[in-house]
Amino acid sequence: MTLDAAVIGRRIVVRHETGGVGVSGGPEMSDVIGHVTAVDATSVTLELRDGRTADVALSTIVAWKPVPERPLRRRRALSIDADELTRITSLGWPAIESVALGEWELRASGRFTGRANSVATTGSPGVPFDQALQEVEGFYAARSLPAQAQVIVGSSHERSFSDAGWVRKDGYYGGAVVQVADLEPAYEADPEARISPRADDEWLAHYGRVDDPASARAVMEAPSRVGFVSIGGPVLAIGRVVVIGEWAGLSAVEVVPSARRQGLARRIVETSLAWGVEHGADKAYLQTMRTNTAALALYEPYGFTDHHDYVYLQPPAPVR
């Protein structure tokens, strides 16, 4: 089998020369396992289990082969570190503009959702904290956006921002609980559900957080493995599922008010999980509000349980 565009989407292992010298005196070898996201005349790009990507030059490849979608051994969903899971969820909802500040990620997306317009504070910013705050505030001021930080509740970053006077953002969207679940081998995809790699106008019309369709599409359609689920004609229910590494992310489950309590949300979730497993996921995450008891009840039968909470912090109001 040729390593070309026909293998995009498949999970493979690639053995390649690193450029170093091995213990036997010959070329040093390394293996990379992941889903192929791109192939061109010089390299292949693989998405790894944590959602990061690796580019391997074709000239260095010694051998490669397809491998099963589901690994024989897997990490449990609850075993992942909160910082690592935050990086994965950020890849599943990628900002239009993403700038690294050490291990922090400065994200801007035309005000479409807090997740895509805040600094994700994972790991170290690589500079003293006071300087990091200046970098954050300057980044958002240059884009005429309010500065805000997504911080894990109970983390050292939450304490540092609070000590600097930053306060929690008010309102329903001031934070969320992140839940995770280990996936089963089989879920029942609804025969009436449609799954598209694009969010069409009708799908967007049912997602209540869209003021700027262009920004919304740029964020939500960006991952290489993403599906926009809908049921009904006209549409009665929607959802979005994305696969990042070994994780499926569920979001945007909405049902029109007149069609609620008919099992449509459950059908969207079941179809999304089936699609996630089909595309290589063995774990899933979601983000919802602590006060959204209906959503929490919807996901509970699928084994979703709390992993961590996060909040958005913002600078104190200027003294007048």
KOLMARLUM-988985 format. One record per residue (C-alpha): z, y negated, x; residue in three letters. Coordinates in steps of 0.2 Angstrom, whole numbers, padded with zeros to 4 digits, always signed. Each point is the difference from the previous one (the first is absolute). Layout:
N
ZYXALA;...
***
This chain:
320
+0000+0000+0000MET;-0005-0017+0006THR;+0014-0014+0002LEU;-0009-0013-0011ASP;+0001-0010-0016ALA;+0000+0016-0010ALA;+0018+0004+0005VAL;+0007-0016-0006ILE;+0015+0003-0011GLY;+0004+0017+0008ARG;+0015+0005+0010ARG;-0004+0005+0018ILE;+0008+0003+0017VAL;-0009-0007+0015VAL;+0003+0005+0018ARG;-0005-0013+0012HIS;+0002-0005+0018GLU;+0013-0014+0003THR;-0007-0006+0017GLY;+0015+0006+0009GLY;+0003+0016+0010VAL;+0008+0015-0007GLY;+0013+0012+0008VAL;-0013+0012+0006SER;-0010-0014+0009GLY;-0013-0001-0013GLY;-0003-0013-0014PRO;+0015-0004-0011GLU;-0003+0005-0018MET;+0008-0006-0016SER;-0002+0005-0019ASP;-0001-0012-0014VAL;+0001+0006-0018ILE;-0004-0011-0015GLY;-0013-0005-0014HIS;-0016-0006+0006VAL;-0003-0018-0006THR;-0015-0005+0010ALA;-0013+0007+0013VAL;-0013-0010+0009ASP;-0010+0003+0016ALA;+0014-0002+0012THR;+0017+0005-0009SER;+0009+0008-0014VAL;+0014-0008-0009THR;+0014+0011-0007LEU;+0014-0005-0012GLU;+0016+0008+0006LEU;+0015+0007-0010ARG;+0009-0017+0000ASP;-0015-0010-0005GLY;-0004-0007+0017ARG;-0018+0003+0007THR;-0006+0007+0017ALA;-0017-0003+0007ASP;-0007+0014+0011VAL;-0015-0003+0010ALA;-0013+0014-0003LEU;-0004+0001+0018SER;+0018+0006+0004THR;+0000+0014-0014ILE;+0001+0018+0006VAL;+0002+0008-0017ALA;+0004-0003-0018TRP;+0002+0010-0016LYS;+0005-0003-0018PRO;+0018+0004-0005VAL;+0008+0004-0017PRO;+0004-0016-0010GLU;+0018+0006-0002ARG;+0010+0003+0016PRO;+0010+0016+0001LEU;+0016-0010+0005ARG;+0004-0016-0007ARG;+0014-0013+0001ARG;+0010-0003-0016ARG;-0003-0016-0009ALA;+0018-0006+0002LEU;+0000+0003+0018SER;-0011-0015+0005ILE;+0008-0016+0007ASP;+0000-0015-0011ALA;-0010-0010+0013ASP;-0013+0013+0002GLU;-0002+0001-0019LEU;-0002-0018-0002THR;-0014+0000+0013ARG;-0008+0014-0010ILE;+0002-0010-0017THR;-0007-0015+0008SER;-0016+0010+0006LEU;-0001+0005-0018GLY;+0000-0018-0007TRP;-0009-0008+0015PRO;+0001-0019+0002ALA;-0017-0009+0001ILE;+0007-0009+0016GLU;+0012+0010+0011SER;+0007-0007+0016VAL;+0012+0010+0011ALA;+0016-0009+0006LEU;+0007+0014+0011GLY;+0003+0014-0012GLU;+0001-0012-0015TRP;-0015-0003-0011GLU;-0005-0017-0006LEU;-0010+0002-0016ARG;-0010-0012-0010ALA;-0011+0004-0015SER;-0003-0016-0011GLY;+0017+0002-0009ARG;-0005+0017-0007PHE;+0017+0009-0001THR;+0015-0002+0011GLY;-0004+0016+0010ARG;-0016-0008+0006ALA;+0007-0017+0003ASN;+0016+0003+0010SER;+0006+0005+0017VAL;+0004+0018+0001ALA;+0015+0001+0012THR;+0000+0017+0008THR;+0006+0003+0017GLY;+0000-0015+0012SER;-0009-0016+0000PRO;-0002+0000+0019GLY;+0008-0017+0001VAL;+0017-0007-0003PRO;+0004-0001-0018PHE;+0000-0019-0001ASP;-0017-0001+0007GLN;-0006+0014-0012ALA;+0006-0011-0015LEU;-0010-0015+0007GLN;-0015+0012+0002GLU;+0002+0006-0018VAL;+0002-0017-0008GLU;-0014-0007+0010GLY;-0012+0014-0005PHE;+0003-0003-0018TYR;+0000-0019+0001ALA;-0017+0001+0008ALA;-0007+0009-0015ARG;+0009-0010-0013SER;+0010+0015-0005LEU;+0019+0001-0003PRO;+0009+0009+0015ALA;+0008+0016-0006GLN;+0006+0016+0009ALA;+0001+0017-0007GLN;+0016+0008+0007VAL;+0008+0017-0003ILE;+0017-0002-0009VAL;+0014+0004+0011GLY;-0010-0002+0016SER;+0004-0011+0015SER;-0015-0011-0004HIS;+0007-0004-0017GLU;+0016-0005+0009ARG;-0009-0011+0013SER;-0010-0009-0013PHE;+0015-0003-0011SER;+0010-0007+0015ASP;-0015-0012+0002ALA;+0002-0006-0018GLY;-0014+0009-0008TRP;+0003+0005-0018VAL;-0006+0013-0012ARG;-0015-0004-0010LYS;+0004-0002-0019ASP;-0009+0008-0014GLY;-0006+0017-0005TYR;-0011+0002+0015TYR;+0014-0004+0013GLY;+0000+0018+0007GLY;-0002+0018-0004ALA;+0006+0018+0002VAL;-0011+0012+0010VAL;+0001+0017-0007GLN;-0008+0016+0009VAL;-0004+0018-0006ALA;-0006+0016+0008ASP;-0016+0005-0008LEU;-0004+0017-0007GLU;-0016+0009+0003PRO;-0008-0002-0017ALA;+0001-0014-0013TYR;-0011-0001-0016GLU;-0013-0013+0001ALA;-0004-0007-0017ASP;-0018+0005-0006PRO;-0002-0017-0008GLU;+0006-0010+0015ALA;-0013-0009+0011ARG;+0003-0004+0018ILE;-0010-0013+0009SER;+0002-0007+0018PRO;-0003-0018-0007ARG;+0010-0010-0012ALA;-0012-0006-0014ASP;+0002-0015-0011ASP;+0008+0011-0014GLU;+0012+0008+0012TRP;+0006-0017+0007LEU;+0002-0007-0018ALA;+0013+0013-0003HIS;+0010-0004+0016TYR;+0011-0015-0005GLY;+0002-0007+0018ARG;-0018-0006+0003VAL;-0003-0018+0001ASP;-0013+0001+0013ASP;-0011+0015-0002PRO;-0008-0002+0017ALA;+0016+0001+0009SER;+0006+0014-0011ALA;-0015+0011+0004ARG;+0001-0004+0019ALA;+0018+0006+0001VAL;-0001+0015-0012MET;-0017+0007+0005GLU;+0002-0001+0018ALA;+0007+0017+0005PRO;-0012+0014+0003SER;+0008+0012-0012ARG;+0003-0009-0016VAL;-0003+0004-0019GLY;+0001-0011-0015PHE;+0005+0010-0015VAL;-0004-0004-0018SER;+0001+0009-0017ILE;-0009-0005-0016GLY;-0015-0010-0005GLY;+0004-0014-0002PRO;+0013+0003+0013VAL;+0018+0004-0006LEU;+0009+0004+0017ALA;-0003-0003+0018ILE;+0008+0005+0017GLY;-0004-0001+0018ARG;+0003+0014+0013VAL;-0003-0002+0019VAL;+0002+0013+0014VAL;+0007-0006+0017ILE;+0001+0014+0012GLY;+0011+0013-0009GLU;+0006-0012-0013TRP;-0007-0004-0017ALA;+0005-0017-0007GLY;+0001-0003-0019LEU;-0001-0017-0008SER;-0006-0011-0014ALA;+0003+0013-0014VAL;-0003-0010-0016GLU;-0002+0004-0018VAL;-0006-0012-0013VAL;+0014-0003-0012PRO;-0008+0007-0016SER;-0002+0017+0009ALA;+0017+0002+0008ARG;+0011+0015-0003ARG;-0015+0012-0002GLN;+0002+0008+0018GLY;-0014-0011+0008LEU;+0011-0005+0014ALA;+0004+0018+0004ARG;-0018+0005+0000ARG;-0004-0014+0012ILE;+0014+0005+0012VAL;-0005+0018-0001GLU;-0018-0004+0004THR;+0005-0011+0014SER;+0011+0013+0008LEU;-0014+0013-0002ALA;-0012-0012+0009TRP;+0013-0003+0014GLY;+0002+0019+0003VAL;-0019+0002+0000GLU;-0002-0014+0013HIS;+0013+0008+0012GLY;+0017-0007-0005ALA;+0016+0010-0001ASP;+0012-0014-0004LYS;-0001-0015-0011ALA;+0009-0017-0001TYR;+0000-0014-0013LEU;+0008-0017-0002GLN;+0008-0006-0016THR;+0013-0012-0006MET;+0018+0006-0002ARG;+0000-0007-0017THR;-0016+0009-0006ASN;+0009+0015-0008THR;-0016+0006-0009ALA;-0009+0002+0017ALA;+0015+0009+0008LEU;+0001+0012-0015ALA;-0019+0003+0001LEU;+0001+0005+0019TYR;+0016+0010+0000GLU;-0007+0016-0007PRO;-0012+0001+0015TYR;+0015+0000+0012GLY;+0000-0018+0006PHE;+0016-0006+0007THR;+0007-0016+0008ASP;-0005-0003+0018HIS;+0005-0018+0003HIS;+0000-0017-0008ASP;-0008-0016+0007TYR;+0001-0018-0005VAL;-0010-0016+0004TYR;+0009-0013+0009LEU;-0005-0018+0001GLN;+0006-0015+0010PRO;+0013-0011-0008PRO;-0006-0015-0010ALA;+0000-0016+0011PRO;+0014-0012-0002VAL;-0004-0016-0009ARG;
***
